[in-house]
Amino acid sequence: MLLLSIYDYQDNGRTFDTVEEFLKMLDNDFYSATQKSFRKYLFEKGFNKRFINELGQMATLVNYDQSVDSINAFPG
């Protein structure tokens, strides 16, 4: 449904002055995910330190060549 919402806005001529405004329109969680590390996001979602260090770190290093501390939660 998210893609339909984006196209509905586009079809109605809606524009955005900033990426922040666009992300907040989609979902406030999208914007807030750009403001914190992937580690902090996972921890807030209830994942334990071992999971974050082993699986989260592996995923971000392999996919983005970044650590869970340096990448924000949005792509993570």
C-alpha positions in Angstrom: 0.0 0.0 0.0 2.9 2.4 0.6 3.7 2.6 -3.1 0.1 3.4 -3.9 0.3 6.3 -1.4 3.4 7.7 -3.1 1.8 7.5 -6.5 -1.4 9.1 -5.2 0.6 12.1 -3.9 2.5 12.3 -7.2 -0.7 12.0 -9.3 -2.2 14.9 -7.3 0.8 17.1 -7.9 2.1 16.9 -4.4 5.8 18.0 -4.1 8.2 18.2 -1.2 10.8 20.8 -0.4 13.0 18.4 1.6 13.7 14.7 1.9 12.8 15.1 5.6 9.3 16.3 4.6 8.9 13.4 2.2 10.0 10.8 4.7 7.7 12.1 7.4 4.8 12.0 4.9 5.4 8.4 4.3 5.9 7.4 7.9 7.4 9.3 10.9 9.4 6.2 11.6 11.2 6.5 8.3 12.6 9.9 9.2 13.5 9.0 12.8 15.4 6.0 11.4 17.7 8.4 9.6 18.5 10.1 13.0 19.9 7.1 14.9 22.4 4.4 14.4 21.3 0.9 13.4 22.7 -0.4 16.7 20.5 2.0 18.7 17.5 1.2 16.6 17.9 -2.6 17.0 18.5 -2.2 20.7 15.3 -0.1 21.0 13.4 -2.8 19.2 14.5 -5.4 21.8 17.3 -7.2 20.1 20.1 -8.2 22.5 23.7 -7.1 22.2 24.9 -10.5 21.0 22.4 -10.5 18.1 23.4 -7.0 17.1 27.1 -7.7 17.3 27.0 -10.9 15.4 24.1 -10.7 12.8 23.5 -7.0 12.6 27.2 -6.2 12.2 27.7 -8.9 9.6 24.7 -7.7 7.5 25.8 -4.1 7.5 29.5 -4.9 6.8 28.7 -7.3 3.9 26.0 -5.1 2.4 27.3 -1.6 3.0 30.8 -2.0 4.3 29.8 -0.1 7.4 29.4 -1.0 11.1 26.1 -1.0 13.0 27.4 2.1 14.8 28.3 4.2 11.7 25.2 3.4 9.5 21.9 4.9 10.4 18.8 2.7 10.9 17.1 3.6 7.6 19.1 1.3 5.3 19.7 -1.2 8.0 
